[in-house]
Amino acid sequence: MQSLARVFLFLLLLLSWTSTYSQTQNKQELAEAATDKAIRRFYNTLDFADVYREFYVNNANLRKAEVQIVMQNMIWSGDIFAKPEQLKSRNIDFDSMERAYIAMSNFHWLLAASGDTYEGDEEKFRQEGGVIWDKYMTKLNDKTSWPILTSKQLNEEITATLNAIADFCRGHVVKSNFDTPEFRRRQQNIKESRPPDPIDKLKELFAPAGMKNSDTIYVVRRGRFYFYIIEENAEFKILSWNDRIRW
């Protein structure tokens, strides 16, 4: 009898584990489907603002935290050029940070999209891109552009620069080449050179915005990017994303 009981208990545990594994796999697939839908939407409009508006978490605190974490990291990177007394006067409103976040995202996503879909003269594309890059990024890399202390500076030094480069890339995206065999081949050739962010670190970063340690974050790899997806009211939404390639 004891032997039969142990077998029965083992079967119950096995069924429980199998059910949990199946549910997790199913949710991972749903997270990937939501990511694919967001990417397709981006290729329809070539404007990350649509992705941000339609596919990001609805929770205002989490959304605000994502923008602030990313943009403060970018803004503070130039503080090495500041005098201590300058930083005390920093005043940047959230709306300006949000515009800069969307500009930064358009910059990255359109850069990737042009590389994945362009079918013209590649040498000419590289030369023209080099001219645009030098024109705008040289100024941004100049220490005189830093520190960023006001909303006006953020708009003029970072947002405008990223928008200008994104506009150039947008003109070289061939929408009809999205999701073609050649598109998929180019994406498969991407060499991942940085790991995804540790999930426990992400939870720690978003904890002040209400994220719990028990919350599940699904990692999805697509093209050059990692997507960090959470379930919100039975829907799968983008919490954050970053690059799979180390710059």
N, C-alpha and C positions, 0 to 999 in steps of 0.2 A: 504493500500500500504506500509506504514512504517513497519507494522508487517511482510509482505512478504519479504521486503528488508532485515530486520534483520535476518530472517530465511535463506535467500539466502547467506548473509554474513557469518553466522555461518557455513553453509555447506561448503563454500569455505575455511574457516579457518580450519575446521575439515579435509577436504581433503588434505590441505597443510601439516597439522601436521602429518596425517597418512602417506603421501608420504615421509616426512622427517624421520619419525620413521622407515619406511620400509627400506629406504636407509642405515640408520645407522645400523640397524640389519643385513642387507646384508653385509655391510663392516666388521662388527664384525665377522660374519661367515667366511668371506674371510681371516681375520686376524688369526682366529683359524685354518683354513685349511692350511695356510702358516706355522704356528707353528708346526702342525702335520707333515707336510712334512719335516721340518727341523729335528724334533726328529727322524723320520724314517731314515733319512739320517745318523744321528749320530749312530743309531743302526746298520746300514750297515757297517760302517767303524770303529766305536768306537774311533773316533778321532775328537775332537771338532774343529780342524783346518779346516775341511771340512765344518762344519756349518758356521764358521766365514767367510770363503772364499766365500761361495755360497749363504748364506741366510741373511747376515747382510746388513745394508744400504750400498749403493754404494757411497753415499756422503762422501768424504774423511774427511771433517771437522767433521762431526757427528761421524764417526767411530773412528777417532783419539780422539775426546772428550770422548767417552765412555771408551776407554782404559785408558786414562789419569785420568779420574775421579775415576775409580775403583782402579787402581794400585797406584795412589798417596795416596788415602785413606789408602791402605794397608801399603805402605812404610812409610807414615808419622805417622802411629800408633806407630812406634818404636822410634820416635824422643824424647820421654820422657827420653830415655837413652843417649841422645847426649849432648855434650857440645855445647854451642852457636856457637863457632867458627867452629865446625865441619860442621854444616849445611850450612855455607857459601860456602863450597867447593863442595857441592853435584853436581854431573854431571852424569845423567843417560839418555842415548839416547832412542829414541822412539822405535827402533827395539827391544831393551831389554825389554822394558815395554810390547810390543806386545807379545813377547814370554812368558813372565810371565803371561799375561792375558789368553793366550791360555792354559798354564799349570794349572792355577787356575781353569779355566772352565772345563778342563778334570778331574781335581781332584774332583770337585763337581758332575759333570755329571756321571762319572764312579762310584763314591761312591754310587750314587742313583741307577744307572743301575745294579750294582752288588746286591744291596739289593732287587731290584724289580724282578730279574731274577734267582738268585742263587737257586739251588735245591739240593745241596750236604749236607754234614754234617755241620750244622749251628754252632755247638759248636766249631768244628775245625776251621771253617771260622773266628769266633770271636777271637779265640786264636791267629791264624796266623796274623789276622788283628791288634790285639793288639801289637804284637811283631813289626810289620812294623811301626805302629803308634808311638810307643815308640822310635824306632830307629831313625826316621826322625823328628818327631814333637818335641821331647824333645829338640833337638838342636835348632830348630827354636824358641821354647819358651824361650830359654836361653837368657838373656839380653846381653850376650857377642856377640850374632849374630847381634845386632843392635847398632847404626842406619845403615840403608842401604844408602850408599852415592855414590856408583859407579855402573856402568853397570855390572862390574865383580862381585861385591857383590850380586847384584840382581840375576844374573844368578846362582851363586853358593849357595846362602843361601835360596832363595825362589823358583826360577824356578826348580832347580834340586830336591829340596825336594818334591815339589808338583808333579813333574813328576814321582818320585820314588813311591809315594803312589798311583798315578793314574795307574801306570804299574801293581801294585799288584791287584788293583780292576779290571782292564781290564781282567786279567786272570780268574776272577770269574764271568764274565758276560756270561750268556747263551743266545746267540742271538735268538735262536729258541723260547725262551719263551717271546719274546717281543710281546706285544699286545694280549696275550692269556687271557682267563678268570681269571687265577690266577694273572697274571700281573696287570690286571685292578682292581682286588680285593685289591691287595697290595697298589695300588695308591689311591684307594678310602678310604683306612684306614688311610691315612696321615692326621694328625691333624694340621691344619693351626694355627700357633702360633705368626705370625706377619702379619700385614696388608701390602697390596701393597704400593709402594711409591706414595705419592700424585702427581697427574698429574701436578699440578701447580709448584711443586718443581722440577720435572723433566724438565719442560719447562724452568725454571729459570737456571738450571744447564747447559742445552744445548743451551741456548740463545747465548752465545759468539760464538758458532759454526754455528749459522745461524737459529736455530729453532725459529719459530714465535709463539706468544701466540695463534694464530688462528689455528695452526696445531693440528691435532687430534692424540692422542696416544691411542691405543687400548690395554687393559689389558687382557691377556689370562692366565688362570690357567691350568697347566699341571703337574701332579705329584708333586714333591717337589718345583716346580719353578713358579714364575710369569714371563711372557714374556711381554715386552713393544714393541708393533708393530706400525709402521707408514706406510703410503702409500707413495710410491716413484715411480713416473713414471708409475702409474697404477698397480704397484706390491706392495705386502705387505712384508715388510722387518723387521728384528729384529733390534731394536735400542739398547735394553739392556735386561737384565734378572737379577733376584735375587731370593733368597731363601724364601719360604713360612714358613720355620721353623726357629725359633730363636735359634741360636747356644749358 
